[in-house]
Amino acid sequence: MRFYILMAGICMMSCQKSDSSLIGNYRLLESTTIKGKDTIRLLVDSTKTEMIKMINTTHFSFFNHDKNQGKDSTALFVSGGGTYLLEGDNYTENLDFCSYRPWEGKQFKFTISLRGDTLVQEGME
């Protein structure tokens, strides 16, 4: 089963100056998941969870966790990272490490755009 994911509104926390404007640290603010005929829009409650994505010249990583240190039903921790390839607005992640081990070694293709300080990432997971 495939999930279509539109990750929109990932606001940039800070960005290092580089030849690539993609390089930086991003915080997830909202996401839209389309599964079949269902669309789920999620506005992140930053008092309960936080997801960040870091991109440098060769690698990416992401971390998602609950802010209650796993002590209740909102317990969550997901992380991963690897190399990426950027060709125009085509962004491909090679997931070398992942806390969800069956996804290790998989490749994920996205279309990305930068709108001011916002990274918009669309694709299939």
N, C-alpha and C positions, 0 to 999 in steps of 0.2 A: 504494500500500500504506500502510495506516495503522498506527501503533504506539500502543498504549495504555500510558500511563506513569503510574505512581504514584510520586511522589517523596515519600518519608516520611523522617522523621528529619533534617530540615534544621535543625540547631541554630543558634540565634541567637548570634552572636558578641557583638554589642552592639546596643543599640536606643536611638534618640533618642526623647525624650519628645515626643509629639504627640497630636493628636486621634485619629489613626489608629494602632491598635496594630500594624498591618502594617508600618509604616515601620521599617526597620532593615537590618542586614547579616546574612546567613545563610551558613552553610557546609554543603555537602552531605555527609551522613554515610552515607546509603544510598538506593538506589532500586530499584524493582521495575518491570520492563518485561514487558508481556504482549503477545505477538505470536502470534495464532492460538491454538493450544492450548499454546504454550510460555510458561513464566514464568521470567524471569531475575531473581534477586535479587542485587544488588551491594552489598557493604559496601565503602566507599571505603577504600583503603589510603593514609592521609594522608602516608605517607613517600614515595609515588610520584606521586600526583596531588592536586590541590586544585581544588574548584569553589566559587565564591562567587556570591551573588546579593545585589544591593543594591536597595532600594526606598525612594524618597522620596515626596513628596506627589503627584507627577505622572508620574514615570518609574521604570523598572526597568532594570537591566543585569545581565549575568552573564558570568563568566569561568571557563574551565576549562583547566587546563594541567598538563603533567607537570612534575615537580620536578627532572628531569635536563637541563633546558634544551634539549630536543629532540635530545639526543646519542645516543639509542639507539632500539630498536624501540617504546618507549613514547611516542615523540614525539607531542605533542598540544597544540593550542591552538584553542579555540573561544570566541568572544565574541559578544555581541549586546546590544541594548537598544532601548528605545522607550517609548511611553506605555502606560498601562494604565487599565482601568476596574474599579472594585470596587463591586459591588452586592450587599450582604449577603455570602454566601459564594461568590458568582459572581465570578470574577476573569478578566478578558480582557486578554491582552497583544497589543499591536500592535507587531510586530517591525520597526522602522524600519531598524536596522543589524544586520548579522550577518556573521561571517566565512565562513559558508556562504551565499553570495550568493543562491542560488535561494530561500531562505526569507525574504529581505527583502520587506517589504510584506505579509506574511501575518499572519493573526490566529489566536491560540491561546486556547481557552477552557478554564478549569480551575475546579474547586471547591477552595476552600482552607479551612483551619481552623488556629487557633493553639491549641496544647496546652502551656501553660506557656511555655517558651522555644523551642518547636519549631513550625516552620511545616510543615504537611502540604499538599501540592499534588497534586491528582489530575486527570487529563485526557488528552486525545489530542494527539499531535504528528504 
